Amino acid sequence: MIKSINDVLLAIDIQQQKIGMSDYELARKTRIAKSTICKWKYGQHSPNLQGLLTVLDAVGLELTVKERMGEDEQIDILRA
């Protein structure tokens, strides 16, 4: 279960390593500046939702809401 944006960014980083995709390749594929991606990963900035979804798609991951329980939502990262 995702508890923070850092969990998502960590999952992206792990997936990048698994598929052998560098930050440079990710930047080219998503058309998001490499420096922006690095700032997200190092916690200097937070991605907007569209940027986050673009990066997740580029590495073959997606976010999904599994259950709705009042204000608590369980969100997981899945391989596309």
HTML snippet that shows the backbone in 3Dmol.js (N, CA, C, O; Angstrom):
<script src="https://3Dmol.org/build/3Dmol-min.js"></script>
<div id="view" style="width:600px;height:400px;position:relative"></div>
<script>
const pdb = `
ATOM      1  N   MET A   1       0.837  -1.180   0.000  1.00  0.00           N
ATOM      2  CA  MET A   1       0.000   0.000   0.000  1.00  0.00           C
ATOM      3  C   MET A   1       0.884   1.247   0.000  1.00  0.00           C
ATOM      4  O   MET A   1       1.918   1.291   0.666  1.00  0.00           O
ATOM      5  N   ILE A   2       0.469   2.232  -0.741  1.00  0.00           N
ATOM      6  CA  ILE A   2       1.209   3.483  -0.834  1.00  0.00           C
ATOM      7  C   ILE A   2       0.838   4.380   0.333  1.00  0.00           C
ATOM      8  O   ILE A   2      -0.341   4.597   0.615  1.00  0.00           O
ATOM      9  N   LYS A   3       1.837   4.891   0.996  1.00  0.00           N
ATOM     10  CA  LYS A   3       1.586   5.796   2.112  1.00  0.00           C
ATOM     11  C   LYS A   3       2.024   7.218   1.792  1.00  0.00           C
ATOM     12  O   LYS A   3       1.567   8.164   2.434  1.00  0.00           O
ATOM     13  N   SER A   4       2.905   7.381   0.803  1.00  0.00           N
ATOM     14  CA  SER A   4       3.367   8.718   0.433  1.00  0.00           C
ATOM     15  C   SER A   4       3.865   8.717  -1.002  1.00  0.00           C
ATOM     16  O   SER A   4       4.047   7.665  -1.614  1.00  0.00           O
ATOM     17  N   ILE A   5       4.080   9.897  -1.519  1.00  0.00           N
ATOM     18  CA  ILE A   5       4.617  10.043  -2.872  1.00  0.00           C
ATOM     19  C   ILE A   5       5.996   9.390  -2.965  1.00  0.00           C
ATOM     20  O   ILE A   5       6.401   8.930  -4.033  1.00  0.00           O
ATOM     21  N   ASN A   6       6.702   9.353  -1.855  1.00  0.00           N
ATOM     22  CA  ASN A   6       8.023   8.718  -1.850  1.00  0.00           C
ATOM     23  C   ASN A   6       7.936   7.232  -2.173  1.00  0.00           C
ATOM     24  O   ASN A   6       8.838   6.683  -2.805  1.00  0.00           O
ATOM     25  N   ASP A   7       6.858   6.574  -1.745  1.00  0.00           N
ATOM     26  CA  ASP A   7       6.652   5.160  -2.079  1.00  0.00           C
ATOM     27  C   ASP A   7       6.520   4.974  -3.583  1.00  0.00           C
ATOM     28  O   ASP A   7       7.051   4.019  -4.150  1.00  0.00           O
ATOM     29  N   VAL A   8       5.806   5.894  -4.222  1.00  0.00           N
ATOM     30  CA  VAL A   8       5.621   5.821  -5.674  1.00  0.00           C
ATOM     31  C   VAL A   8       6.951   6.052  -6.383  1.00  0.00           C
ATOM     32  O   VAL A   8       7.306   5.316  -7.303  1.00  0.00           O
ATOM     33  N   LEU A   9       7.677   7.066  -5.956  1.00  0.00           N
ATOM     34  CA  LEU A   9       8.961   7.379  -6.587  1.00  0.00           C
ATOM     35  C   LEU A   9       9.970   6.253  -6.391  1.00  0.00           C
ATOM     36  O   LEU A   9      10.777   5.983  -7.281  1.00  0.00           O
ATOM     37  N   LEU A  10       9.932   5.598  -5.240  1.00  0.00           N
ATOM     38  CA  LEU A  10      10.808   4.456  -5.000  1.00  0.00           C
ATOM     39  C   LEU A  10      10.438   3.305  -5.933  1.00  0.00           C
ATOM     40  O   LEU A  10      11.318   2.645  -6.485  1.00  0.00           O
ATOM     41  N   ALA A  11       9.145   3.066  -6.108  1.00  0.00           N
ATOM     42  CA  ALA A  11       8.699   2.006  -7.015  1.00  0.00           C
ATOM     43  C   ALA A  11       9.147   2.293  -8.449  1.00  0.00           C
ATOM     44  O   ALA A  11       9.531   1.378  -9.177  1.00  0.00           O
ATOM     45  N   ILE A  12       9.099   3.551  -8.848  1.00  0.00           N
ATOM     46  CA  ILE A  12       9.564   3.937 -10.187  1.00  0.00           C
ATOM     47  C   ILE A  12      11.047   3.650 -10.316  1.00  0.00           C
ATOM     48  O   ILE A  12      11.488   3.081 -11.315  1.00  0.00           O
ATOM     49  N   ASP A  13      11.819   4.040  -9.313  1.00  0.00           N
ATOM     50  CA  ASP A  13      13.266   3.826  -9.338  1.00  0.00           C
ATOM     51  C   ASP A  13      13.602   2.332  -9.410  1.00  0.00           C
ATOM     52  O   ASP A  13      14.474   1.928 -10.179  1.00  0.00           O
ATOM     53  N   ILE A  14      12.921   1.526  -8.622  1.00  0.00           N
ATOM     54  CA  ILE A  14      13.150   0.077  -8.628  1.00  0.00           C
ATOM     55  C   ILE A  14      12.795  -0.505  -9.988  1.00  0.00           C
ATOM     56  O   ILE A  14      13.536  -1.326 -10.527  1.00  0.00           O
ATOM     57  N   GLN A  15      11.664  -0.082 -10.543  1.00  0.00           N
ATOM     58  CA  GLN A  15      11.252  -0.584 -11.849  1.00  0.00           C
ATOM     59  C   GLN A  15      12.246  -0.164 -12.939  1.00  0.00           C
ATOM     60  O   GLN A  15      12.553  -0.949 -13.836  1.00  0.00           O
ATOM     61  N   GLN A  16      12.735   1.048 -12.862  1.00  0.00           N
ATOM     62  CA  GLN A  16      13.756   1.496 -13.820  1.00  0.00           C
ATOM     63  C   GLN A  16      14.967   0.579 -13.788  1.00  0.00           C
ATOM     64  O   GLN A  16      15.489   0.192 -14.833  1.00  0.00           O
ATOM     65  N   GLN A  17      15.408   0.234 -12.595  1.00  0.00           N
ATOM     66  CA  GLN A  17      16.560  -0.652 -12.470  1.00  0.00           C
ATOM     67  C   GLN A  17      16.248  -2.021 -13.065  1.00  0.00           C
ATOM     68  O   GLN A  17      17.083  -2.600 -13.759  1.00  0.00           O
ATOM     69  N   LYS A  18      15.054  -2.543 -12.799  1.00  0.00           N
ATOM     70  CA  LYS A  18      14.668  -3.859 -13.312  1.00  0.00           C
ATOM     71  C   LYS A  18      14.664  -3.908 -14.832  1.00  0.00           C
ATOM     72  O   LYS A  18      15.079  -4.902 -15.427  1.00  0.00           O
ATOM     73  N   ILE A  19      14.193  -2.829 -15.462  1.00  0.00           N
ATOM     74  CA  ILE A  19      14.096  -2.831 -16.920  1.00  0.00           C
ATOM     75  C   ILE A  19      15.313  -2.189 -17.583  1.00  0.00           C
ATOM     76  O   ILE A  19      15.392  -2.119 -18.810  1.00  0.00           O
ATOM     77  N   GLY A  20      16.256  -1.723 -16.771  1.00  0.00           N
ATOM     78  CA  GLY A  20      17.488  -1.159 -17.312  1.00  0.00           C
ATOM     79  C   GLY A  20      17.307   0.192 -17.987  1.00  0.00           C
ATOM     80  O   GLY A  20      17.972   0.480 -18.982  1.00  0.00           O
ATOM     81  N   MET A  21      16.416   1.022 -17.460  1.00  0.00           N
ATOM     82  CA  MET A  21      16.155   2.331 -18.035  1.00  0.00           C
ATOM     83  C   MET A  21      16.817   3.416 -17.189  1.00  0.00           C
ATOM     84  O   MET A  21      16.538   3.532 -15.995  1.00  0.00           O
ATOM     85  N   SER A  22      17.677   4.196 -17.794  1.00  0.00           N
ATOM     86  CA  SER A  22      18.342   5.290 -17.089  1.00  0.00           C
ATOM     87  C   SER A  22      17.389   6.482 -16.955  1.00  0.00           C
ATOM     88  O   SER A  22      16.352   6.541 -17.614  1.00  0.00           O
ATOM     89  N   ASP A  23      17.760   7.423 -16.095  1.00  0.00           N
ATOM     90  CA  ASP A  23      16.970   8.650 -15.970  1.00  0.00           C
ATOM     91  C   ASP A  23      16.965   9.405 -17.295  1.00  0.00           C
ATOM     92  O   ASP A  23      15.960  10.015 -17.659  1.00  0.00           O
ATOM     93  N   TYR A  24      18.075   9.366 -18.009  1.00  0.00           N
ATOM     94  CA  TYR A  24      18.153  10.029 -19.318  1.00  0.00           C
ATOM     95  C   TYR A  24      17.134   9.412 -20.287  1.00  0.00           C
ATOM     96  O   TYR A  24      16.418  10.133 -20.982  1.00  0.00           O
ATOM     97  N   GLU A  25      17.076   8.091 -20.327  1.00  0.00           N
ATOM     98  CA  GLU A  25      16.116   7.416 -21.216  1.00  0.00           C
ATOM     99  C   GLU A  25      14.674   7.714 -20.799  1.00  0.00           C
ATOM    100  O   GLU A  25      13.802   7.914 -21.645  1.00  0.00           O
ATOM    101  N   LEU A  26      14.438   7.741 -19.500  1.00  0.00           N
ATOM    102  CA  LEU A  26      13.109   8.058 -18.990  1.00  0.00           C
ATOM    103  C   LEU A  26      12.711   9.476 -19.390  1.00  0.00           C
ATOM    104  O   LEU A  26      11.575   9.721 -19.796  1.00  0.00           O
ATOM    105  N   ALA A  27      13.639  10.389 -19.272  1.00  0.00           N
ATOM    106  CA  ALA A  27      13.371  11.778 -19.653  1.00  0.00           C
ATOM    107  C   ALA A  27      13.039  11.887 -21.145  1.00  0.00           C
ATOM    108  O   ALA A  27      12.105  12.593 -21.528  1.00  0.00           O
ATOM    109  N   ARG A  28      13.793  11.200 -21.966  1.00  0.00           N
ATOM    110  CA  ARG A  28      13.522  11.230 -23.409  1.00  0.00           C
ATOM    111  C   ARG A  28      12.161  10.633 -23.730  1.00  0.00           C
ATOM    112  O   ARG A  28      11.421  11.171 -24.554  1.00  0.00           O
ATOM    113  N   LYS A  29      11.832   9.529 -23.085  1.00  0.00           N
ATOM    114  CA  LYS A  29      10.570   8.835 -23.369  1.00  0.00           C
ATOM    115  C   LYS A  29       9.357   9.650 -22.911  1.00  0.00           C
ATOM    116  O   LYS A  29       8.311   9.629 -23.560  1.00  0.00           O
ATOM    117  N   THR A  30       9.498  10.361 -21.804  1.00  0.00           N
ATOM    118  CA  THR A  30       8.373  11.103 -21.230  1.00  0.00           C
ATOM    119  C   THR A  30       8.340  12.574 -21.628  1.00  0.00           C
ATOM    120  O   THR A  30       7.332  13.257 -21.447  1.00  0.00           O
ATOM    121  N   ARG A  31       9.452  13.048 -22.171  1.00  0.00           N
ATOM    122  CA  ARG A  31       9.600  14.476 -22.498  1.00  0.00           C
ATOM    123  C   ARG A  31       9.520  15.350 -21.245  1.00  0.00           C
ATOM    124  O   ARG A  31       9.079  16.498 -21.288  1.00  0.00           O
ATOM    125  N   ILE A  32       9.958  14.771 -20.138  1.00  0.00           N
ATOM    126  CA  ILE A  32      10.103  15.501 -18.873  1.00  0.00           C
ATOM    127  C   ILE A  32      11.596  15.650 -18.642  1.00  0.00           C
ATOM    128  O   ILE A  32      12.341  14.677 -18.765  1.00  0.00           O
ATOM    129  N   ALA A  33      12.039  16.846 -18.312  1.00  0.00           N
ATOM    130  CA  ALA A  33      13.469  17.101 -18.145  1.00  0.00           C
ATOM    131  C   ALA A  33      14.086  16.134 -17.131  1.00  0.00           C
ATOM    132  O   ALA A  33      13.501  15.853 -16.085  1.00  0.00           O
ATOM    133  N   LYS A  34      15.276  15.634 -17.462  1.00  0.00           N
ATOM    134  CA  LYS A  34      15.993  14.729 -16.555  1.00  0.00           C
ATOM    135  C   LYS A  34      16.196  15.391 -15.198  1.00  0.00           C
ATOM    136  O   LYS A  34      16.078  14.741 -14.160  1.00  0.00           O
ATOM    137  N   SER A  35      16.501  16.680 -15.210  1.00  0.00           N
ATOM    138  CA  SER A  35      16.718  17.392 -13.944  1.00  0.00           C
ATOM    139  C   SER A  35      15.441  17.400 -13.103  1.00  0.00           C
ATOM    140  O   SER A  35      15.512  17.328 -11.876  1.00  0.00           O
ATOM    141  N   THR A  36      14.288  17.486 -13.740  1.00  0.00           N
ATOM    142  CA  THR A  36      13.012  17.454 -13.023  1.00  0.00           C
ATOM    143  C   THR A  36      12.792  16.087 -12.395  1.00  0.00           C
ATOM    144  O   THR A  36      12.402  15.987 -11.231  1.00  0.00           O
ATOM    145  N   ILE A  37      13.042  15.038 -13.164  1.00  0.00           N
ATOM    146  CA  ILE A  37      12.892  13.676 -12.646  1.00  0.00           C
ATOM    147  C   ILE A  37      13.816  13.461 -11.453  1.00  0.00           C
ATOM    148  O   ILE A  37      13.403  12.883 -10.448  1.00  0.00           O
ATOM    149  N   CYS A  38      15.048  13.914 -11.553  1.00  0.00           N
ATOM    150  CA  CYS A  38      16.006  13.769 -10.447  1.00  0.00           C
ATOM    151  C   CYS A  38      15.554  14.553  -9.217  1.00  0.00           C
ATOM    152  O   CYS A  38      15.709  14.076  -8.093  1.00  0.00           O
ATOM    153  N   LYS A  39      15.003  15.740  -9.414  1.00  0.00           N
ATOM    154  CA  LYS A  39      14.514  16.532  -8.273  1.00  0.00           C
ATOM    155  C   LYS A  39      13.372  15.810  -7.576  1.00  0.00           C
ATOM    156  O   LYS A  39      13.262  15.862  -6.351  1.00  0.00           O
ATOM    157  N   TRP A  40      12.515  15.131  -8.348  1.00  0.00           N
ATOM    158  CA  TRP A  40      11.438  14.346  -7.739  1.00  0.00           C
ATOM    159  C   TRP A  40      12.027  13.235  -6.892  1.00  0.00           C
ATOM    160  O   TRP A  40      11.624  13.035  -5.746  1.00  0.00           O
ATOM    161  N   LYS A  41      12.985  12.513  -7.460  1.00  0.00           N
ATOM    162  CA  LYS A  41      13.558  11.357  -6.770  1.00  0.00           C
ATOM    163  C   LYS A  41      14.304  11.741  -5.496  1.00  0.00           C
ATOM    164  O   LYS A  41      14.323  10.979  -4.529  1.00  0.00           O
ATOM    165  N   TYR A  42      14.918  12.920  -5.498  1.00  0.00           N
ATOM    166  CA  TYR A  42      15.684  13.351  -4.327  1.00  0.00           C
ATOM    167  C   TYR A  42      14.862  14.216  -3.374  1.00  0.00           C
ATOM    168  O   TYR A  42      15.398  14.793  -2.428  1.00  0.00           O
ATOM    169  N   GLY A  43      13.550  14.300  -3.634  1.00  0.00           N
ATOM    170  CA  GLY A  43      12.666  15.007  -2.724  1.00  0.00           C
ATOM    171  C   GLY A  43      12.775  16.508  -2.762  1.00  0.00           C
ATOM    172  O   GLY A  43      12.307  17.180  -1.843  1.00  0.00           O
ATOM    173  N   GLN A  44      13.384  17.061  -3.805  1.00  0.00           N
ATOM    174  CA  GLN A  44      13.511  18.509  -3.904  1.00  0.00           C
ATOM    175  C   GLN A  44      12.235  19.154  -4.434  1.00  0.00           C
ATOM    176  O   GLN A  44      11.971  20.324  -4.158  1.00  0.00           O
ATOM    177  N   HIS A  45      11.453  18.411  -5.183  1.00  0.00           N
ATOM    178  CA  HIS A  45      10.158  18.850  -5.705  1.00  0.00           C
ATOM    179  C   HIS A  45       9.239  17.645  -5.749  1.00  0.00           C
ATOM    180  O   HIS A  45       9.697  16.503  -5.782  1.00  0.00           O
ATOM    181  N   SER A  46       7.944  17.904  -5.751  1.00  0.00           N
ATOM    182  CA  SER A  46       6.964  16.830  -5.908  1.00  0.00           C
ATOM    183  C   SER A  46       6.363  16.903  -7.304  1.00  0.00           C
ATOM    184  O   SER A  46       6.095  17.992  -7.811  1.00  0.00           O
ATOM    185  N   PRO A  47       6.154  15.767  -7.916  1.00  0.00           N
ATOM    186  CA  PRO A  47       5.563  15.771  -9.257  1.00  0.00           C
ATOM    187  C   PRO A  47       4.077  16.113  -9.207  1.00  0.00           C
ATOM    188  O   PRO A  47       3.395  15.843  -8.218  1.00  0.00           O
ATOM    189  N   ASN A  48       3.588  16.713 -10.296  1.00  0.00           N
ATOM    190  CA  ASN A  48       2.137  16.870 -10.408  1.00  0.00           C
ATOM    191  C   ASN A  48       1.572  15.522 -10.849  1.00  0.00           C
ATOM    192  O   ASN A  48       2.322  14.628 -11.240  1.00  0.00           O
ATOM    193  N   LEU A  49       0.271  15.381 -10.786  1.00  0.00           N
ATOM    194  CA  LEU A  49      -0.348  14.086 -11.070  1.00  0.00           C
ATOM    195  C   LEU A  49      -0.083  13.642 -12.504  1.00  0.00           C
ATOM    196  O   LEU A  49       0.234  12.475 -12.735  1.00  0.00           O
ATOM    197  N   GLN A  50      -0.205  14.548 -13.471  1.00  0.00           N
ATOM    198  CA  GLN A  50       0.007  14.168 -14.869  1.00  0.00           C
ATOM    199  C   GLN A  50       1.445  13.699 -15.092  1.00  0.00           C
ATOM    200  O   GLN A  50       1.668  12.702 -15.779  1.00  0.00           O
ATOM    201  N   GLY A  51       2.413  14.400 -14.524  1.00  0.00           N
ATOM    202  CA  GLY A  51       3.808  13.996 -14.660  1.00  0.00           C
ATOM    203  C   GLY A  51       4.059  12.633 -14.035  1.00  0.00           C
ATOM    204  O   GLY A  51       4.769  11.803 -14.603  1.00  0.00           O
ATOM    205  N   LEU A  52       3.481  12.409 -12.878  1.00  0.00           N
ATOM    206  CA  LEU A  52       3.643  11.131 -12.187  1.00  0.00           C
ATOM    207  C   LEU A  52       3.048   9.988 -13.006  1.00  0.00           C
ATOM    208  O   LEU A  52       3.671   8.936 -13.154  1.00  0.00           O
ATOM    209  N   LEU A  53       1.855  10.191 -13.533  1.00  0.00           N
ATOM    210  CA  LEU A  53       1.217   9.156 -14.341  1.00  0.00           C
ATOM    211  C   LEU A  53       1.991   8.887 -15.624  1.00  0.00           C
ATOM    212  O   LEU A  53       2.071   7.743 -16.072  1.00  0.00           O
ATOM    213  N   THR A  54       2.555   9.920 -16.211  1.00  0.00           N
ATOM    214  CA  THR A  54       3.366   9.775 -17.425  1.00  0.00           C
ATOM    215  C   THR A  54       4.594   8.915 -17.155  1.00  0.00           C
ATOM    216  O   THR A  54       4.918   8.021 -17.936  1.00  0.00           O
ATOM    217  N   VAL A  55       5.273   9.188 -16.047  1.00  0.00           N
ATOM    218  CA  VAL A  55       6.477   8.431 -15.695  1.00  0.00           C
ATOM    219  C   VAL A  55       6.116   6.982 -15.350  1.00  0.00           C
ATOM    220  O   VAL A  55       6.803   6.053 -15.775  1.00  0.00           O
ATOM    221  N   LEU A  56       5.055   6.792 -14.591  1.00  0.00           N
ATOM    222  CA  LEU A  56       4.622   5.431 -14.264  1.00  0.00           C
ATOM    223  C   LEU A  56       4.352   4.635 -15.534  1.00  0.00           C
ATOM    224  O   LEU A  56       4.788   3.490 -15.653  1.00  0.00           O
ATOM    225  N   ASP A  57       3.644   5.225 -16.472  1.00  0.00           N
ATOM    226  CA  ASP A  57       3.338   4.549 -17.727  1.00  0.00           C
ATOM    227  C   ASP A  57       4.614   4.206 -18.493  1.00  0.00           C
ATOM    228  O   ASP A  57       4.726   3.125 -19.072  1.00  0.00           O
ATOM    229  N   ALA A  58       5.561   5.117 -18.493  1.00  0.00           N
ATOM    230  CA  ALA A  58       6.809   4.915 -19.240  1.00  0.00           C
ATOM    231  C   ALA A  58       7.619   3.726 -18.725  1.00  0.00           C
ATOM    232  O   ALA A  58       8.333   3.079 -19.492  1.00  0.00           O
ATOM    233  N   VAL A  59       7.509   3.440 -17.429  1.00  0.00           N
ATOM    234  CA  VAL A  59       8.257   2.316 -16.867  1.00  0.00           C
ATOM    235  C   VAL A  59       7.391   1.060 -16.708  1.00  0.00           C
ATOM    236  O   VAL A  59       7.859   0.043 -16.196  1.00  0.00           O
ATOM    237  N   GLY A  60       6.138   1.135 -17.144  1.00  0.00           N
ATOM    238  CA  GLY A  60       5.272  -0.038 -17.117  1.00  0.00           C
ATOM    239  C   GLY A  60       4.550  -0.263 -15.806  1.00  0.00           C
ATOM    240  O   GLY A  60       4.222  -1.399 -15.464  1.00  0.00           O
ATOM    241  N   LEU A  61       4.301   0.804 -15.070  1.00  0.00           N
ATOM    242  CA  LEU A  61       3.561   0.705 -13.813  1.00  0.00           C
ATOM    243  C   LEU A  61       2.302   1.546 -13.899  1.00  0.00           C
ATOM    244  O   LEU A  61       2.205   2.450 -14.729  1.00  0.00           O
ATOM    245  N   GLU A  62       1.338   1.247 -13.041  1.00  0.00           N
ATOM    246  CA  GLU A  62       0.146   2.082 -12.943  1.00  0.00           C
ATOM    247  C   GLU A  62      -0.329   2.107 -11.503  1.00  0.00           C
ATOM    248  O   GLU A  62      -0.037   1.201 -10.721  1.00  0.00           O
ATOM    249  N   LEU A  63      -1.069   3.160 -11.160  1.00  0.00           N
ATOM    250  CA  LEU A  63      -1.676   3.258  -9.838  1.00  0.00           C
ATOM    251  C   LEU A  63      -3.103   2.753  -9.936  1.00  0.00           C
ATOM    252  O   LEU A  63      -3.780   2.962 -10.943  1.00  0.00           O
ATOM    253  N   THR A  64      -3.544   2.099  -8.901  1.00  0.00           N
ATOM    254  CA  THR A  64      -4.927   1.638  -8.868  1.00  0.00           C
ATOM    255  C   THR A  64      -5.468   1.781  -7.450  1.00  0.00           C
ATOM    256  O   THR A  64      -4.764   1.523  -6.474  1.00  0.00           O
ATOM    257  N   VAL A  65      -6.712   2.192  -7.353  1.00  0.00           N
ATOM    258  CA  VAL A  65      -7.387   2.254  -6.058  1.00  0.00           C
ATOM    259  C   VAL A  65      -8.093   0.930  -5.872  1.00  0.00           C
ATOM    260  O   VAL A  65      -8.974   0.577  -6.655  1.00  0.00           O
ATOM    261  N   LYS A  66      -7.712   0.192  -4.837  1.00  0.00           N
ATOM    262  CA  LYS A  66      -8.259  -1.143  -4.629  1.00  0.00           C
ATOM    263  C   LYS A  66      -9.550  -1.134  -3.817  1.00  0.00           C
ATOM    264  O   LYS A  66     -10.466  -1.906  -4.100  1.00  0.00           O
ATOM    265  N   GLU A  67      -9.627  -0.280  -2.825  1.00  0.00           N
ATOM    266  CA  GLU A  67     -10.808  -0.258  -1.963  1.00  0.00           C
ATOM    267  C   GLU A  67     -11.093   1.175  -1.565  1.00  0.00           C
ATOM    268  O   GLU A  67     -10.187   2.000  -1.451  1.00  0.00           O
ATOM    269  N   ARG A  68     -12.335   1.446  -1.361  1.00  0.00           N
ATOM    270  CA  ARG A  68     -12.729   2.757  -0.824  1.00  0.00           C
ATOM    271  C   ARG A  68     -13.365   2.522   0.535  1.00  0.00           C
ATOM    272  O   ARG A  68     -14.336   1.775   0.663  1.00  0.00           O
ATOM    273  N   MET A  69     -12.815   3.158   1.526  1.00  0.00           N
ATOM    274  CA  MET A  69     -13.330   2.991   2.877  1.00  0.00           C
ATOM    275  C   MET A  69     -13.417   4.371   3.513  1.00  0.00           C
ATOM    276  O   MET A  69     -12.518   4.769   4.254  1.00  0.00           O
ATOM    277  N   GLY A  70     -14.489   5.103   3.231  1.00  0.00           N
ATOM    278  CA  GLY A  70     -14.614   6.444   3.772  1.00  0.00           C
ATOM    279  C   GLY A  70     -13.528   7.322   3.188  1.00  0.00           C
ATOM    280  O   GLY A  70     -13.385   7.414   1.969  1.00  0.00           O
ATOM    281  N   GLU A  71     -12.777   7.954   4.039  1.00  0.00           N
ATOM    282  CA  GLU A  71     -11.694   8.814   3.581  1.00  0.00           C
ATOM    283  C   GLU A  71     -10.411   8.031   3.323  1.00  0.00           C
ATOM    284  O   GLU A  71      -9.490   8.541   2.685  1.00  0.00           O
ATOM    285  N   ASP A  72     -10.346   6.799   3.813  1.00  0.00           N
ATOM    286  CA  ASP A  72      -9.151   5.978   3.613  1.00  0.00           C
ATOM    287  C   ASP A  72      -9.263   5.223   2.299  1.00  0.00           C
ATOM    288  O   ASP A  72     -10.235   4.501   2.075  1.00  0.00           O
ATOM    289  N   GLU A  73      -8.288   5.384   1.445  1.00  0.00           N
ATOM    290  CA  GLU A  73      -8.248   4.649   0.201  1.00  0.00           C
ATOM    291  C   GLU A  73      -6.966   3.833   0.173  1.00  0.00           C
ATOM    292  O   GLU A  73      -5.903   4.312   0.566  1.00  0.00           O
ATOM    293  N   GLN A  74      -7.073   2.628  -0.284  1.00  0.00           N
ATOM    294  CA  GLN A  74      -5.895   1.792  -0.435  1.00  0.00           C
ATOM    295  C   GLN A  74      -5.454   1.898  -1.894  1.00  0.00           C
ATOM    296  O   GLN A  74      -6.183   1.507  -2.805  1.00  0.00           O
ATOM    297  N   ILE A  75      -4.263   2.427  -2.097  1.00  0.00           N
ATOM    298  CA  ILE A  75      -3.745   2.618  -3.437  1.00  0.00           C
ATOM    299  C   ILE A  75      -2.501   1.754  -3.583  1.00  0.00           C
ATOM    300  O   ILE A  75      -1.614   1.773  -2.730  1.00  0.00           O
ATOM    301  N   ASP A  76      -2.445   1.003  -4.665  1.00  0.00           N
ATOM    302  CA  ASP A  76      -1.313   0.133  -4.931  1.00  0.00           C
ATOM    303  C   ASP A  76      -0.698   0.457  -6.281  1.00  0.00           C
ATOM    304  O   ASP A  76      -1.338   1.063  -7.140  1.00  0.00           O
ATOM    305  N   ILE A  77       0.536   0.051  -6.455  1.00  0.00           N
ATOM    306  CA  ILE A  77       1.236   0.174  -7.725  1.00  0.00           C
ATOM    307  C   ILE A  77       1.224  -1.190  -8.382  1.00  0.00           C
ATOM    308  O   ILE A  77       1.607  -2.190  -7.774  1.00  0.00           O
ATOM    309  N   LEU A  78       0.785  -1.222  -9.616  1.00  0.00           N
ATOM    310  CA  LEU A  78       0.714  -2.476 -10.354  1.00  0.00           C
ATOM    311  C   LEU A  78       1.569  -2.386 -11.602  1.00  0.00           C
ATOM    312  O   LEU A  78       1.779  -1.298 -12.139  1.00  0.00           O
ATOM    313  N   ARG A  79       2.061  -3.518 -12.065  1.00  0.00           N
ATOM    314  CA  ARG A  79       2.714  -3.569 -13.350  1.00  0.00           C
ATOM    315  C   ARG A  79       1.635  -3.564 -14.419  1.00  0.00           C
ATOM    316  O   ARG A  79       0.653  -4.301 -14.334  1.00  0.00           O
ATOM    317  N   ALA A  80       1.828  -2.736 -15.408  1.00  0.00           N
ATOM    318  CA  ALA A  80       0.827  -2.625 -16.480  1.00  0.00           C
ATOM    319  C   ALA A  80       0.829  -3.871 -17.344  1.00  0.00           C
ATOM    320  O   ALA A  80       0.054  -3.963 -18.297  1.00  0.00           O
TER     321      ALA A  80
END
`;
const viewer = $3Dmol.createViewer("view");
viewer.addModel(pdb, "pdb");
viewer.setStyle({}, {cartoon: {color: "spectrum"}});
viewer.zoomTo();
viewer.render();
</script>
